[in-house]
Amino acid sequence: MADHISKRVVDAVVATLTSATIMATVGGSAKAAELYADQPSNNSLDPSALPAIYVFAAREQIEPGAAGYLQRDFQVSIVMLAGPDTTVTAQLFEMQLAVEKALAASGDLGGLAFDMYPVSADQVLKRGEAINGARSIDYLIRCAVSRSDPSL
């Protein structure tokens, strides 16, 4: 049995980013970001697990399309976490650049999408004993599926 198109889209984004090996410079050395296919519990990770990226389906809009198809617009959120380091903001932008390049190079996520582009980004820094930060980028990923089968 095939998976629902929304799961396939998130899995394709995770696979694309995994194969790209997203890096961040931490303490002067390049470190690969760990990738998670879902939000961590309490929406945070232990600072020793950073840098990290998690990907999840945020929302979906469905509209009638041509000849028995539905246009499904997925908002996929990619959240990059960095810290603790004095270069948190630089780490976040470094990961965002690599994420955007990897997704642009993927074209259509292996044939799943007929349109894909970033629609918004946001950043949050926490200052305490150490600075930790998060930056999210939301992508619109547009697909068309049969009205009778949402697995594509």
mmCIF file of the C-alpha atoms, coordinates in Angstrom:
data_MODEL
# 
_entry.id   MODEL 
# 
loop_
_atom_site.group_PDB 
_atom_site.id 
_atom_site.type_symbol 
_atom_site.label_atom_id 
_atom_site.label_alt_id 
_atom_site.label_comp_id 
_atom_site.label_asym_id 
_atom_site.label_entity_id 
_atom_site.label_seq_id 
_atom_site.pdbx_PDB_ins_code 
_atom_site.Cartn_x 
_atom_site.Cartn_y 
_atom_site.Cartn_z 
_atom_site.occupancy 
_atom_site.B_iso_or_equiv 
_atom_site.pdbx_formal_charge 
_atom_site.auth_seq_id 
_atom_site.auth_comp_id 
_atom_site.auth_asym_id 
_atom_site.auth_atom_id 
_atom_site.pdbx_PDB_model_num 
ATOM 1   C CA . MET A 1 1   ? 0.000   0.000  0.000   1.00 0.00 ? 1   MET A CA 1 
ATOM 2   C CA . ALA A 1 2   ? 1.402   3.404  -0.960  1.00 0.00 ? 2   ALA A CA 1 
ATOM 3   C CA . ASP A 1 3   ? 1.804   6.192  1.584   1.00 0.00 ? 3   ASP A CA 1 
ATOM 4   C CA . HIS A 1 4   ? -0.320  9.342  1.597   1.00 0.00 ? 4   HIS A CA 1 
ATOM 5   C CA . ILE A 1 5   ? 1.111   12.091 -0.626  1.00 0.00 ? 5   ILE A CA 1 
ATOM 6   C CA . SER A 1 6   ? 1.807   14.336 2.402   1.00 0.00 ? 6   SER A CA 1 
ATOM 7   C CA . LYS A 1 7   ? 4.055   11.674 3.979   1.00 0.00 ? 7   LYS A CA 1 
ATOM 8   C CA . ARG A 1 8   ? 5.769   11.093 0.652   1.00 0.00 ? 8   ARG A CA 1 
ATOM 9   C CA . VAL A 1 9   ? 6.476   14.822 0.299   1.00 0.00 ? 9   VAL A CA 1 
ATOM 10  C CA . VAL A 1 10  ? 7.975   15.101 3.806   1.00 0.00 ? 10  VAL A CA 1 
ATOM 11  C CA . ASP A 1 11  ? 9.999   11.911 3.245   1.00 0.00 ? 11  ASP A CA 1 
ATOM 12  C CA . ALA A 1 12  ? 11.317  13.301 -0.062  1.00 0.00 ? 12  ALA A CA 1 
ATOM 13  C CA . VAL A 1 13  ? 12.380  16.568 1.604   1.00 0.00 ? 13  VAL A CA 1 
ATOM 14  C CA . VAL A 1 14  ? 14.134  14.638 4.397   1.00 0.00 ? 14  VAL A CA 1 
ATOM 15  C CA . ALA A 1 15  ? 15.856  12.351 1.848   1.00 0.00 ? 15  ALA A CA 1 
ATOM 16  C CA . THR A 1 16  ? 16.999  15.357 -0.205  1.00 0.00 ? 16  THR A CA 1 
ATOM 17  C CA . LEU A 1 17  ? 18.449  17.107 2.839   1.00 0.00 ? 17  LEU A CA 1 
ATOM 18  C CA . THR A 1 18  ? 20.012  13.890 4.163   1.00 0.00 ? 18  THR A CA 1 
ATOM 19  C CA . SER A 1 19  ? 21.819  13.270 0.889   1.00 0.00 ? 19  SER A CA 1 
ATOM 20  C CA . ALA A 1 20  ? 23.032  16.884 0.851   1.00 0.00 ? 20  ALA A CA 1 
ATOM 21  C CA . THR A 1 21  ? 24.665  16.590 4.326   1.00 0.00 ? 21  THR A CA 1 
ATOM 22  C CA . ILE A 1 22  ? 23.785  20.031 5.700   1.00 0.00 ? 22  ILE A CA 1 
ATOM 23  C CA . MET A 1 23  ? 26.734  21.477 7.624   1.00 0.00 ? 23  MET A CA 1 
ATOM 24  C CA . ALA A 1 24  ? 27.233  24.314 10.111  1.00 0.00 ? 24  ALA A CA 1 
ATOM 25  C CA . THR A 1 25  ? 30.476  25.807 11.377  1.00 0.00 ? 25  THR A CA 1 
ATOM 26  C CA . VAL A 1 26  ? 30.626  25.313 15.152  1.00 0.00 ? 26  VAL A CA 1 
ATOM 27  C CA . GLY A 1 27  ? 33.670  26.447 17.078  1.00 0.00 ? 27  GLY A CA 1 
ATOM 28  C CA . GLY A 1 28  ? 35.618  26.857 13.842  1.00 0.00 ? 28  GLY A CA 1 
ATOM 29  C CA . SER A 1 29  ? 34.918  23.310 12.598  1.00 0.00 ? 29  SER A CA 1 
ATOM 30  C CA . ALA A 1 30  ? 32.322  22.049 10.147  1.00 0.00 ? 30  ALA A CA 1 
ATOM 31  C CA . LYS A 1 31  ? 29.738  19.822 11.809  1.00 0.00 ? 31  LYS A CA 1 
ATOM 32  C CA . ALA A 1 32  ? 26.940  17.907 10.073  1.00 0.00 ? 32  ALA A CA 1 
ATOM 33  C CA . ALA A 1 33  ? 23.430  18.748 11.222  1.00 0.00 ? 33  ALA A CA 1 
ATOM 34  C CA . GLU A 1 34  ? 21.383  15.804 12.468  1.00 0.00 ? 34  GLU A CA 1 
ATOM 35  C CA . LEU A 1 35  ? 18.125  15.448 10.546  1.00 0.00 ? 35  LEU A CA 1 
ATOM 36  C CA . TYR A 1 36  ? 14.822  14.511 12.168  1.00 0.00 ? 36  TYR A CA 1 
ATOM 37  C CA . ALA A 1 37  ? 11.618  13.673 10.301  1.00 0.00 ? 37  ALA A CA 1 
ATOM 38  C CA . ASP A 1 38  ? 9.434   15.070 13.078  1.00 0.00 ? 38  ASP A CA 1 
ATOM 39  C CA . GLN A 1 39  ? 9.464   17.655 15.831  1.00 0.00 ? 39  GLN A CA 1 
ATOM 40  C CA . PRO A 1 40  ? 11.429  16.685 18.935  1.00 0.00 ? 40  PRO A CA 1 
ATOM 41  C CA . SER A 1 41  ? 9.510   16.399 22.202  1.00 0.00 ? 41  SER A CA 1 
ATOM 42  C CA . ASN A 1 42  ? 8.935   19.776 23.870  1.00 0.00 ? 42  ASN A CA 1 
ATOM 43  C CA . ASN A 1 43  ? 10.088  21.304 20.582  1.00 0.00 ? 43  ASN A CA 1 
ATOM 44  C CA . SER A 1 44  ? 13.722  21.371 21.747  1.00 0.00 ? 44  SER A CA 1 
ATOM 45  C CA . LEU A 1 45  ? 16.871  19.281 21.738  1.00 0.00 ? 45  LEU A CA 1 
ATOM 46  C CA . ASP A 1 46  ? 19.760  18.960 24.132  1.00 0.00 ? 46  ASP A CA 1 
ATOM 47  C CA . PRO A 1 47  ? 22.420  21.521 23.091  1.00 0.00 ? 47  PRO A CA 1 
ATOM 48  C CA . SER A 1 48  ? 24.939  18.697 22.609  1.00 0.00 ? 48  SER A CA 1 
ATOM 49  C CA . ALA A 1 49  ? 22.753  17.403 19.723  1.00 0.00 ? 49  ALA A CA 1 
ATOM 50  C CA . LEU A 1 50  ? 23.078  20.670 17.801  1.00 0.00 ? 50  LEU A CA 1 
ATOM 51  C CA . PRO A 1 51  ? 23.199  21.673 15.000  1.00 0.00 ? 51  PRO A CA 1 
ATOM 52  C CA . ALA A 1 52  ? 20.021  19.889 13.975  1.00 0.00 ? 52  ALA A CA 1 
ATOM 53  C CA . ILE A 1 53  ? 17.213  20.151 11.464  1.00 0.00 ? 53  ILE A CA 1 
ATOM 54  C CA . TYR A 1 54  ? 13.710  18.814 11.657  1.00 0.00 ? 54  TYR A CA 1 
ATOM 55  C CA . VAL A 1 55  ? 11.126  18.666 8.919   1.00 0.00 ? 55  VAL A CA 1 
ATOM 56  C CA . PHE A 1 56  ? 7.369   18.389 9.262   1.00 0.00 ? 56  PHE A CA 1 
ATOM 57  C CA . ALA A 1 57  ? 4.152   18.991 7.328   1.00 0.00 ? 57  ALA A CA 1 
ATOM 58  C CA . ALA A 1 58  ? 2.652   22.200 8.687   1.00 0.00 ? 58  ALA A CA 1 
ATOM 59  C CA . ARG A 1 59  ? -0.538  22.650 6.678   1.00 0.00 ? 59  ARG A CA 1 
ATOM 60  C CA . GLU A 1 60  ? -2.172  21.611 3.465   1.00 0.00 ? 60  GLU A CA 1 
ATOM 61  C CA . GLN A 1 61  ? -4.600  23.359 1.165   1.00 0.00 ? 61  GLN A CA 1 
ATOM 62  C CA . ILE A 1 62  ? -6.613  21.269 -1.280  1.00 0.00 ? 62  ILE A CA 1 
ATOM 63  C CA . GLU A 1 63  ? -8.374  22.639 -4.355  1.00 0.00 ? 63  GLU A CA 1 
ATOM 64  C CA . PRO A 1 64  ? -10.073 21.047 -7.337  1.00 0.00 ? 64  PRO A CA 1 
ATOM 65  C CA . GLY A 1 65  ? -7.792  20.671 -10.321 1.00 0.00 ? 65  GLY A CA 1 
ATOM 66  C CA . ALA A 1 66  ? -8.183  19.556 -13.901 1.00 0.00 ? 66  ALA A CA 1 
ATOM 67  C CA . ALA A 1 67  ? -9.903  16.340 -14.998 1.00 0.00 ? 67  ALA A CA 1 
ATOM 68  C CA . GLY A 1 68  ? -10.332 14.418 -11.756 1.00 0.00 ? 68  GLY A CA 1 
ATOM 69  C CA . TYR A 1 69  ? -7.246  15.718 -9.989  1.00 0.00 ? 69  TYR A CA 1 
ATOM 70  C CA . LEU A 1 70  ? -6.809  17.691 -6.785  1.00 0.00 ? 70  LEU A CA 1 
ATOM 71  C CA . GLN A 1 71  ? -4.138  20.339 -6.397  1.00 0.00 ? 71  GLN A CA 1 
ATOM 72  C CA . ARG A 1 72  ? -2.555  19.907 -2.984  1.00 0.00 ? 72  ARG A CA 1 
ATOM 73  C CA . ASP A 1 73  ? -0.408  22.729 -1.654  1.00 0.00 ? 73  ASP A CA 1 
ATOM 74  C CA . PHE A 1 74  ? 1.713   21.547 1.249   1.00 0.00 ? 74  PHE A CA 1 
ATOM 75  C CA . GLN A 1 75  ? 3.457   23.879 3.626   1.00 0.00 ? 75  GLN A CA 1 
ATOM 76  C CA . VAL A 1 76  ? 6.498   21.969 4.795   1.00 0.00 ? 76  VAL A CA 1 
ATOM 77  C CA . SER A 1 77  ? 8.422   23.531 7.670   1.00 0.00 ? 77  SER A CA 1 
ATOM 78  C CA . ILE A 1 78  ? 12.146  23.033 7.999   1.00 0.00 ? 78  ILE A CA 1 
ATOM 79  C CA . VAL A 1 79  ? 13.443  24.094 11.402  1.00 0.00 ? 79  VAL A CA 1 
ATOM 80  C CA . MET A 1 80  ? 17.171  24.551 11.891  1.00 0.00 ? 80  MET A CA 1 
ATOM 81  C CA . LEU A 1 81  ? 18.547  24.585 15.441  1.00 0.00 ? 81  LEU A CA 1 
ATOM 82  C CA . ALA A 1 82  ? 21.972  25.920 16.418  1.00 0.00 ? 82  ALA A CA 1 
ATOM 83  C CA . GLY A 1 83  ? 24.051  26.665 19.501  1.00 0.00 ? 83  GLY A CA 1 
ATOM 84  C CA . PRO A 1 84  ? 25.459  27.026 22.010  1.00 0.00 ? 84  PRO A CA 1 
ATOM 85  C CA . ASP A 1 85  ? 28.146  29.063 20.320  1.00 0.00 ? 85  ASP A CA 1 
ATOM 86  C CA . THR A 1 86  ? 28.929  32.689 19.641  1.00 0.00 ? 86  THR A CA 1 
ATOM 87  C CA . THR A 1 87  ? 28.083  32.131 15.975  1.00 0.00 ? 87  THR A CA 1 
ATOM 88  C CA . VAL A 1 88  ? 24.481  30.937 16.342  1.00 0.00 ? 88  VAL A CA 1 
ATOM 89  C CA . THR A 1 89  ? 23.071  33.324 13.747  1.00 0.00 ? 89  THR A CA 1 
ATOM 90  C CA . ALA A 1 90  ? 25.847  32.494 11.279  1.00 0.00 ? 90  ALA A CA 1 
ATOM 91  C CA . GLN A 1 91  ? 25.191  28.761 11.786  1.00 0.00 ? 91  GLN A CA 1 
ATOM 92  C CA . LEU A 1 92  ? 21.488  29.257 11.088  1.00 0.00 ? 92  LEU A CA 1 
ATOM 93  C CA . PHE A 1 93  ? 22.091  31.201 7.883   1.00 0.00 ? 93  PHE A CA 1 
ATOM 94  C CA . GLU A 1 94  ? 24.735  28.695 6.767   1.00 0.00 ? 94  GLU A CA 1 
ATOM 95  C CA . MET A 1 95  ? 22.230  25.845 7.184   1.00 0.00 ? 95  MET A CA 1 
ATOM 96  C CA . GLN A 1 96  ? 19.458  27.816 5.482   1.00 0.00 ? 96  GLN A CA 1 
ATOM 97  C CA . LEU A 1 97  ? 21.643  28.459 2.444   1.00 0.00 ? 97  LEU A CA 1 
ATOM 98  C CA . ALA A 1 98  ? 22.520  24.758 2.182   1.00 0.00 ? 98  ALA A CA 1 
ATOM 99  C CA . VAL A 1 99  ? 18.864  23.722 2.628   1.00 0.00 ? 99  VAL A CA 1 
ATOM 100 C CA . GLU A 1 100 ? 17.644  26.102 -0.084  1.00 0.00 ? 100 GLU A CA 1 
ATOM 101 C CA . LYS A 1 101 ? 20.379  25.019 -2.504  1.00 0.00 ? 101 LYS A CA 1 
ATOM 102 C CA . ALA A 1 102 ? 19.674  21.314 -1.904  1.00 0.00 ? 102 ALA A CA 1 
ATOM 103 C CA . LEU A 1 103 ? 15.935  21.694 -2.451  1.00 0.00 ? 103 LEU A CA 1 
ATOM 104 C CA . ALA A 1 104 ? 16.436  23.878 -5.543  1.00 0.00 ? 104 ALA A CA 1 
ATOM 105 C CA . ALA A 1 105 ? 18.790  21.259 -6.990  1.00 0.00 ? 105 ALA A CA 1 
ATOM 106 C CA . SER A 1 106 ? 16.222  18.513 -6.375  1.00 0.00 ? 106 SER A CA 1 
ATOM 107 C CA . GLY A 1 107 ? 13.925  20.066 -8.958  1.00 0.00 ? 107 GLY A CA 1 
ATOM 108 C CA . ASP A 1 108 ? 10.614  18.336 -8.377  1.00 0.00 ? 108 ASP A CA 1 
ATOM 109 C CA . LEU A 1 109 ? 11.427  15.987 -5.460  1.00 0.00 ? 109 LEU A CA 1 
ATOM 110 C CA . GLY A 1 110 ? 11.711  12.977 -7.716  1.00 0.00 ? 110 GLY A CA 1 
ATOM 111 C CA . GLY A 1 111 ? 8.541   13.737 -9.658  1.00 0.00 ? 111 GLY A CA 1 
ATOM 112 C CA . LEU A 1 112 ? 6.271   14.445 -6.667  1.00 0.00 ? 112 LEU A CA 1 
ATOM 113 C CA . ALA A 1 113 ? 6.000   18.221 -7.025  1.00 0.00 ? 113 ALA A CA 1 
ATOM 114 C CA . PHE A 1 114 ? 5.207   20.427 -9.965  1.00 0.00 ? 114 PHE A CA 1 
ATOM 115 C CA . ASP A 1 115 ? 6.117   23.583 -8.062  1.00 0.00 ? 115 ASP A CA 1 
ATOM 116 C CA . MET A 1 116 ? 8.232   24.206 -4.963  1.00 0.00 ? 116 MET A CA 1 
ATOM 117 C CA . TYR A 1 117 ? 9.598   27.378 -3.399  1.00 0.00 ? 117 TYR A CA 1 
ATOM 118 C CA . PRO A 1 118 ? 10.265  29.009 -0.012  1.00 0.00 ? 118 PRO A CA 1 
ATOM 119 C CA . VAL A 1 119 ? 7.428   31.256 1.193   1.00 0.00 ? 119 VAL A CA 1 
ATOM 120 C CA . SER A 1 120 ? 8.609   32.517 4.598   1.00 0.00 ? 120 SER A CA 1 
ATOM 121 C CA . ALA A 1 121 ? 11.372  32.337 7.176   1.00 0.00 ? 121 ALA A CA 1 
ATOM 122 C CA . ASP A 1 122 ? 11.581  33.248 10.853  1.00 0.00 ? 122 ASP A CA 1 
ATOM 123 C CA . GLN A 1 123 ? 14.227  33.214 13.554  1.00 0.00 ? 123 GLN A CA 1 
ATOM 124 C CA . VAL A 1 124 ? 14.223  32.985 17.351  1.00 0.00 ? 124 VAL A CA 1 
ATOM 125 C CA . LEU A 1 125 ? 17.264  33.387 19.606  1.00 0.00 ? 125 LEU A CA 1 
ATOM 126 C CA . LYS A 1 126 ? 17.261  32.374 23.285  1.00 0.00 ? 126 LYS A CA 1 
ATOM 127 C CA . ARG A 1 127 ? 19.780  34.083 25.475  1.00 0.00 ? 127 ARG A CA 1 
ATOM 128 C CA . GLY A 1 128 ? 20.662  32.549 28.814  1.00 0.00 ? 128 GLY A CA 1 
ATOM 129 C CA . GLU A 1 129 ? 23.895  30.996 29.978  1.00 0.00 ? 129 GLU A CA 1 
ATOM 130 C CA . ALA A 1 130 ? 24.419  30.167 26.310  1.00 0.00 ? 130 ALA A CA 1 
ATOM 131 C CA . ILE A 1 131 ? 22.819  31.435 23.139  1.00 0.00 ? 131 ILE A CA 1 
ATOM 132 C CA . ASN A 1 132 ? 20.675  28.926 21.282  1.00 0.00 ? 132 ASN A CA 1 
ATOM 133 C CA . GLY A 1 133 ? 18.715  29.695 18.174  1.00 0.00 ? 133 GLY A CA 1 
ATOM 134 C CA . ALA A 1 134 ? 16.187  28.377 15.742  1.00 0.00 ? 134 ALA A CA 1 
ATOM 135 C CA . ARG A 1 135 ? 15.371  29.445 12.223  1.00 0.00 ? 135 ARG A CA 1 
ATOM 136 C CA . SER A 1 136 ? 12.460  28.046 10.289  1.00 0.00 ? 136 SER A CA 1 
ATOM 137 C CA . ILE A 1 137 ? 11.829  28.190 6.591   1.00 0.00 ? 137 ILE A CA 1 
ATOM 138 C CA . ASP A 1 138 ? 8.487   27.215 5.149   1.00 0.00 ? 138 ASP A CA 1 
ATOM 139 C CA . TYR A 1 139 ? 8.216   25.783 1.658   1.00 0.00 ? 139 TYR A CA 1 
ATOM 140 C CA . LEU A 1 140 ? 5.151   25.570 -0.514  1.00 0.00 ? 140 LEU A CA 1 
ATOM 141 C CA . ILE A 1 141 ? 5.224   22.251 -2.331  1.00 0.00 ? 141 ILE A CA 1 
ATOM 142 C CA . ARG A 1 142 ? 2.491   21.858 -4.937  1.00 0.00 ? 142 ARG A CA 1 
ATOM 143 C CA . CYS A 1 143 ? 1.370   18.421 -6.114  1.00 0.00 ? 143 CYS A CA 1 
ATOM 144 C CA . ALA A 1 144 ? -1.529  17.016 -8.115  1.00 0.00 ? 144 ALA A CA 1 
ATOM 145 C CA . VAL A 1 145 ? -3.181  13.755 -7.135  1.00 0.00 ? 145 VAL A CA 1 
ATOM 146 C CA . SER A 1 146 ? -6.190  11.808 -8.258  1.00 0.00 ? 146 SER A CA 1 
ATOM 147 C CA . ARG A 1 147 ? -9.378  12.593 -6.352  1.00 0.00 ? 147 ARG A CA 1 
ATOM 148 C CA . SER A 1 148 ? -9.796  8.864  -5.782  1.00 0.00 ? 148 SER A CA 1 
ATOM 149 C CA . ASP A 1 149 ? -6.255  8.146  -4.517  1.00 0.00 ? 149 ASP A CA 1 
ATOM 150 C CA . PRO A 1 150 ? -4.267  10.598 -2.334  1.00 0.00 ? 150 PRO A CA 1 
ATOM 151 C CA . SER A 1 151 ? -1.165  8.431  -2.589  1.00 0.00 ? 151 SER A CA 1 
ATOM 152 C CA . LEU A 1 152 ? -0.418  9.779  -6.114  1.00 0.00 ? 152 LEU A CA 1 
# 
